[in-house]
Amino acid sequence: MTGTITAAQLRAIAGGTAPFAAKIAESFNPLAAAFGLTTPLRQAHFFAQLAHESAGFKYVREIWGPTAAQKRYEGRKDLGNTQPGDGSRYRGRGPIQITGRDNYRAFTAWIQRRYPEAPDFEAEPEKLEEFPWALMAAFWFWDTRGLNALADADDVVAVTKKINGGTNGLADRKAALKRAKTELGVTATPTPATPAKPKSDRMSVTTGNWAEKSLARYEIEAIQKRLRDLGYYMVGKVDGIWGPSTAGALIALQTQSGITADGHWGPQSKAALDDDANARKIAAARASTTAADLRAQGSIIAIQGSRVTWSSVWQIVLGAMGVFQYLAQNWQGDLSSLPFPASLILGFLPPWVAPVLIILLNIYNALAAQGIVKARVVAERTGLHNGEPDPAPSPPVAMAPDGPRLGGILGSLFGRPASR
């Protein structure tokens, strides 16, 4: 572990007066170990990046023009800027320039679990310009993006891309890194190489329940993608939103890996997600599930879908019988004897039209019902259903509610009571 960082060292790294050097040093020293910033090389990369982002520790608020690039902050959904004025309101702040409503919200959730007295930075974004919060935001960003691993590999380009999204200002960052290495006594550097990173290196992890509330949208997207890679397709759409589908997929992972299945993000869940051995396993019996198996288990979807299917089939048969009967007998009745509105409708239409329409509608119903049942079977076979790996069966259904019946439909048209 390195010694105490001084304001003089930070001024030397910045190559200038560095007005905020003293406040940064004061906030950094008691907290560095908690975030793994305990080696000269890691600290050199950390301060080199902060020196560039803050223009030599001069600014903790982005200078606003707005420039053409800053105008594009407005309406950026990937930053969470969904309200008019969000672009300027959630401009870059802190020495690492936290930007966007989503990041302000995520940092607030993260910091308030550690310090309940911390402000709500989404509601009061200007508070992020104050120390120690300004530097804590830099710690949060550095930790949740897994930047210590990249610093250990001395990969300034990779660190820059994580922070900037590209390589803007790379020459200045490299110059600051060179000064930082000199000041902090970095005498040997590893051979540049692609570091071995955990598969969830873009996801922050903290102890305690509801840690997912501190995750930024891009971090949730990374979790969702990794869950899909392992076969937990019930996570649904990769949208960066932590909802019931994501929690359900995580429960399936937690259950299979033998840890507490609570659907919340934490160190155990992160370790389980990183382990390829936790790829989704589907039992052979489950993989060969049939609709009959689901009905036996009490699946409401399978039971109701099958009943609707057979109800539709019988209505198709009865409708066809009506058509055939008309064709055979060439029925000609007195339309004036029919009740309204049947008399009006059938007065303009041949008598065979109604049974044909009934047939077509019930063909559609039967196909739709079978499609639902088949989708449920596929969900069961592939583990897409959330109750993995040993889901509790759906509650049994004593009887299906009454659906449309041919007797009821024809009875309303021809004045006869519906058959029951």
C-alpha positions in Angstrom: 0.0 0.0 0.0 1.2 3.5 -0.8 1.6 6.3 1.6 -0.6 9.4 2.0 -1.3 11.4 -1.1 -0.5 15.0 -0.8 -1.8 18.1 -2.5 1.7 18.9 -3.7 1.8 15.5 -5.5 -1.6 16.2 -7.1 -0.4 19.6 -8.3 2.6 18.0 -9.9 0.4 15.4 -11.6 -1.8 18.2 -12.9 1.1 20.3 -14.0 -0.5 23.4 -12.7 -2.0 25.2 -9.7 -4.8 22.6 -9.2 -7.2 24.6 -7.0 -9.0 21.4 -5.8 -5.9 19.4 -5.0 -6.1 19.8 -1.3 -9.8 18.8 -1.1 -9.2 15.8 -3.3 -6.2 14.6 -1.2 -8.2 15.1 2.0 -11.1 13.1 0.7 -9.0 10.4 -1.0 -6.7 9.2 1.8 -9.2 7.8 4.3 -11.3 6.0 1.5 -8.8 4.7 -1.0 -8.4 1.3 0.6 -12.1 0.6 0.5 -12.0 0.8 -3.3 -8.8 -1.0 -3.9 -6.8 2.0 -4.8 -3.9 0.7 -2.8 -1.0 0.4 -5.3 1.0 3.2 -6.9 0.1 2.1 -10.4 -3.7 2.1 -9.7 -3.4 5.5 -8.1 -1.4 6.8 -10.9 -4.0 5.9 -13.4 -6.8 7.2 -11.2 -5.3 10.6 -10.7 -4.1 10.9 -14.3 -7.7 10.4 -15.6 -9.1 12.8 -13.0 -6.5 15.4 -13.8 -7.6 15.3 -17.5 -11.3 15.3 -16.8 -11.1 18.2 -14.4 -8.6 20.2 -16.5 -5.9 19.8 -13.9 -8.1 19.6 -10.8 -9.6 23.0 -11.7 -13.2 22.2 -12.4 -15.8 20.0 -10.7 -18.5 21.2 -13.1 -18.5 20.9 -16.9 -18.0 24.3 -18.6 -21.3 24.9 -20.5 -21.5 26.6 -23.9 -23.5 24.7 -24.9 -21.2 23.2 -27.5 -22.6 21.0 -30.3 -21.6 17.9 -28.3 -23.3 19.3 -25.2 -26.5 20.0 -27.1 -26.7 16.3 -27.9 -26.9 15.5 -24.2 -30.5 16.7 -24.4 -32.9 13.7 -24.9 -30.1 11.1 -24.6 -32.1 8.1 -23.4 -28.9 6.1 -22.8 -28.0 8.7 -20.2 -31.5 8.8 -18.8 -32.1 12.4 -20.0 -35.8 12.1 -20.7 -37.0 15.5 -19.4 -36.6 18.9 -21.1 -33.5 20.5 -19.7 -31.9 17.3 -18.5 -28.8 17.8 -20.7 -27.7 20.9 -18.9 -29.1 19.9 -15.5 -27.1 16.7 -15.4 -24.0 18.0 -17.1 -20.6 16.5 -16.0 -19.8 17.0 -12.4 -17.1 15.9 -10.0 -13.5 15.4 -10.9 -14.4 12.5 -13.2 -17.4 14.3 -14.7 -20.4 12.1 -13.9 -23.0 12.8 -16.6 -26.7 12.1 -17.2 -29.8 11.6 -15.0 -29.3 7.8 -14.8 -25.8 8.1 -13.4 -26.9 10.8 -10.9 -29.7 8.5 -9.8 -27.5 5.4 -9.6 -24.8 7.2 -7.6 -27.5 8.5 -5.2 -28.7 5.0 -4.5 -25.2 3.7 -4.1 -23.9 6.5 -1.7 -27.1 6.6 0.4 -26.7 3.0 1.4 -23.3 3.9 2.8 -24.1 7.4 4.0 -27.9 7.8 4.6 -27.3 11.5 5.1 -26.0 12.0 1.6 -28.1 14.3 -0.7 -30.4 13.1 -3.4 -28.2 14.1 -6.3 -30.9 13.5 -8.9 -33.0 16.1 -7.1 -30.1 18.4 -6.3 -27.4 17.8 -9.0 -25.4 20.8 -7.9 -24.5 19.0 -4.7 -22.2 16.8 -6.7 -19.8 19.7 -6.9 -19.2 19.6 -3.2 -16.6 17.5 -1.4 -16.4 14.7 -0.3 -19.3 13.8 -2.6 -17.5 14.9 -5.7 -14.6 12.5 -5.1 -16.9 9.7 -3.9 -18.6 9.9 -7.3 -15.2 9.3 -8.9 -14.8 6.2 -6.6 -18.2 4.9 -7.6 -17.5 5.3 -11.3 -14.0 3.7 -11.0 -15.3 0.8 -9.0 -18.4 0.0 -10.9 -16.5 0.0 -14.2 -13.8 -2.4 -13.0 -11.0 0.1 -13.7 -8.6 -1.3 -11.2 -8.1 -4.4 -13.4 -7.3 -2.2 -16.4 -4.9 -0.1 -14.3 -3.1 -3.2 -13.1 -2.4 -4.0 -16.8 -1.2 -0.4 -17.3 -3.6 -0.1 -20.2 -4.3 3.6 -20.4 -6.2 3.3 -23.7 -8.7 0.8 -22.2 -9.1 2.9 -19.1 -9.7 6.0 -21.2 -12.4 4.2 -23.3 -14.2 3.1 -20.2 -14.3 6.7 -18.9 -14.7 8.7 -22.1 -16.4 6.2 -24.4 -13.6 6.8 -26.9 -10.0 8.1 -26.8 -10.6 11.9 -26.6 -7.6 13.6 -24.9 -5.5 10.5 -24.9 -2.2 12.4 -25.4 -3.0 14.6 -22.3 -4.0 11.6 -20.3 -0.8 9.8 -21.1 1.3 12.9 -20.2 -0.6 13.1 -16.8 0.0 9.4 -16.3 3.7 9.8 -16.9 3.9 12.6 -14.3 1.7 10.5 -11.9 4.1 7.5 -12.1 7.0 9.7 -11.4 5.4 11.4 -8.4 4.0 8.1 -6.9 7.2 6.1 -7.5 6.0 3.6 -10.1 9.2 2.0 -11.1 8.1 -1.2 -12.8 5.1 -1.7 -15.0 3.6 -4.9 -16.3 3.8 -5.9 -19.9 0.7 -4.5 -21.6 -1.8 -7.2 -22.2 -5.5 -7.8 -22.2 -6.3 -8.3 -18.5 -8.2 -11.2 -17.3 -11.5 -9.6 -16.4 -14.5 -11.1 -14.7 -17.4 -11.6 -17.1 -19.4 -9.0 -15.1 -16.7 -6.4 -14.8 -19.2 -3.7 -15.9 -21.5 -4.5 -13.0 -21.1 -2.9 -9.6 -21.5 -5.1 -6.5 -22.2 -4.2 -2.9 -23.4 -5.9 0.1 -26.9 -5.7 1.4 -30.4 -6.1 0.0 -31.7 -4.2 -3.0 -28.2 -3.5 -4.3 -29.6 -3.5 -7.8 -31.1 0.0 -7.1 -27.5 1.4 -7.3 -26.9 0.0 -10.8 -26.7 2.2 -13.8 -28.8 1.2 -16.8 -25.8 -0.1 -18.8 -24.8 -2.3 -15.8 -28.3 -3.9 -15.7 -28.0 -4.4 -19.5 -24.7 -6.3 -18.9 -26.4 -8.5 -16.2 -29.3 -9.2 -18.5 -27.0 -10.1 -21.4 -24.9 -12.4 -19.2 -28.1 -14.1 -18.0 -29.1 -14.8 -21.6 -25.6 -16.0 -22.4 -26.0 -18.6 -19.6 -29.4 -19.7 -21.0 -31.7 -17.8 -18.5 -34.0 -16.5 -21.3 -36.8 -15.6 -19.0 -34.9 -12.4 -18.4 -36.7 -11.1 -21.5 -35.7 -8.0 -23.3 -32.3 -6.5 -22.6 -33.5 -3.0 -21.8 -31.4 -1.9 -18.7 -34.5 -2.0 -16.5 -34.6 -4.1 -13.4 -38.1 -5.6 -13.4 -39.8 -8.8 -12.5 -38.4 -10.7 -15.5 -34.8 -9.8 -14.6 -35.4 -10.7 -10.9 -37.0 -14.0 -12.0 -34.1 -14.9 -14.2 -31.7 -14.1 -11.3 -33.8 -16.3 -9.0 -33.4 -19.2 -11.4 -29.6 -18.6 -11.5 -29.4 -18.3 -7.7 -31.5 -21.5 -7.3 -29.3 -23.5 -9.6 -26.1 -22.3 -8.1 -27.3 -23.1 -4.5 -27.3 -19.5 -3.1 -30.1 -17.6 -1.5 -32.8 -17.2 -4.1 -34.1 -13.7 -3.4 -33.8 -12.1 -6.8 -31.5 -9.3 -5.5 -28.0 -8.4 -6.7 -25.1 -8.9 -4.4 -21.6 -10.4 -4.2 -22.9 -14.0 -4.3 -25.0 -13.3 -7.3 -22.2 -11.7 -9.1 -19.9 -14.6 -8.4 -22.6 -17.0 -9.6 -23.1 -15.0 -12.8 -19.4 -15.0 -13.5 -19.2 -18.8 -13.3 -19.7 -20.6 -16.6 -20.6 -23.8 -14.6 -23.9 -22.1 -13.8 -25.2 -22.2 -17.4 -28.8 -23.2 -17.5 -29.4 -26.9 -17.0 -32.7 -28.4 -18.1 -33.7 -31.8 -16.8 -34.4 -34.4 -19.4 -38.0 -34.9 -18.1 -38.6 -31.2 -18.3 -37.2 -30.9 -21.8 -39.7 -33.5 -23.1 -42.7 -31.9 -21.4 -46.0 -32.1 -23.3 -49.3 -30.2 -23.0 -50.8 -33.2 -21.2 -48.0 -33.0 -18.6 -48.8 -29.3 -18.0 -52.5 -30.0 -17.7 -51.7 -32.7 -15.1 -49.6 -30.2 -13.2 -52.5 -27.8 -13.1 -51.2 -25.2 -15.6 -54.0 -22.7 -16.1 -52.7 -21.7 -19.5 -52.6 -25.3 -20.7 -56.0 -26.3 -19.3 -57.8 -23.2 -20.5 -56.1 -23.2 -23.9 -57.0 -26.8 -24.5 -60.6 -26.2 -23.5 -60.9 -23.2 -25.7 -59.4 -25.3 -28.5 -61.9 -28.1 -28.2 -64.8 -25.7 -27.7 -63.8 -24.0 -30.9 -63.5 -27.3 -32.7 -67.0 -28.3 -31.8 -68.4 -25.0 -32.8 -66.6 -25.4 -36.2 -68.3 -28.8 -36.5 -71.7 -27.4 -35.7 -71.2 -24.5 -38.0 -70.2 -26.8 -40.8 -73.3 -28.9 -40.2 -75.4 -25.8 -40.5 -73.9 -24.9 -43.9 -74.3 -28.5 -45.2 -77.9 -28.6 -44.0 -78.6 -25.3 -45.9 -76.9 -26.5 -49.0 -78.8 -29.8 -48.8 -82.2 -28.3 -48.2 -81.8 -24.9 -49.9 -83.5 -23.4 -46.9 -85.8 -20.5 -47.6 -87.5 -19.1 -44.6 -89.6 -16.1 -43.8 -87.2 -13.4 -42.7 -89.9 -11.3 -41.1 -90.4 -13.9 -38.5 -86.9 -13.5 -37.1 -86.2 -11.3 -34.1 -84.3 -8.0 -34.5 -81.4 -7.6 -35.3 -81.2 -11.0 -36.9 -84.0 -10.1 -39.4 -82.1 -7.0 -40.4 -78.7 -8.7 -40.8 -80.0 -11.8 -42.5 -82.3 -9.7 -44.7 -79.2 -8.5 -46.6 -77.1 -11.6 -46.3 -77.6 -15.1 -47.6 -78.5 -17.4 -44.7 -75.3 -19.4 -45.0 -73.1 -16.4 -44.2 -73.5 -16.5 -40.4 -72.4 -20.2 -40.0 -69.4 -19.5 -42.3 -68.4 -16.5 -40.2 -68.7 -18.7 -37.0 -66.5 -21.3 -38.6 -63.8 -18.7 -39.6 -63.9 -17.1 -36.1 -63.5 -20.4 -34.4 -60.7 -21.6 -36.6 -58.9 -18.4 -35.5 -59.7 -19.1 -31.9 -58.6 -22.7 -32.1 -55.3 -21.7 -33.8 -54.7 -18.9 -31.2 -55.4 -21.2 -28.3 -53.1 -23.9 -29.6 -50.4 -21.3 -30.2 -50.6 -20.2 -26.5 -50.4 -23.8 -25.3 -47.5 -24.6 -27.6 -45.6 -21.4 -26.4 -46.2 -22.6 -22.8 -44.8 -26.0 -23.6 -41.7 -24.5 -25.2 -41.3 -22.3 -22.1 -41.4 -25.3 -19.9 -39.0 -27.4 -22.0 -36.4 -24.6 -22.4 -36.6 -23.3 -18.8 -38.0 -20.0 -20.0 -40.7 -20.3 -17.3 -39.7 -18.4 -14.2 -40.3 -21.1 -11.6 -37.0 -22.8 -12.4 -35.6 -25.3 -11.8 -38.4 -27.0 -9.8 -41.4 -24.7 -10.2 -44.4 -25.1 -8.0 -47.3 -26.2 -10.2 -50.0 -23.8 -11.1 -53.1 -24.0 -8.9 -55.5 -26.6 -10.4 -58.6 -25.4 -12.2 -61.9 -27.2 -11.2 -63.7 -26.0 -14.3 -63.2 -23.5 -17.1 -65.4 -20.4 -17.2 -68.1 -20.6 -19.9 -66.8 -19.6 -23.3 -68.8 -18.8 -26.5 -71.1 -21.6 -27.5 -72.7 -22.2 -30.8 -76.1 -22.6 -29.2 -75.8 -19.3 -27.5 -74.8 -17.5 -30.7 -77.4 -19.1 -32.9 -80.1 -18.7 -30.2 -79.6 -15.0 -30.1 -80.0 -14.8 -33.9 -82.9 -17.2 -34.3 -84.9 -16.4 -31.2 -84.2 -19.7 -29.3 -82.8 -19.8 -25.8 -79.1 -20.5 -25.5 -78.4 -24.2 -24.8 -76.7 -24.7 -21.4 
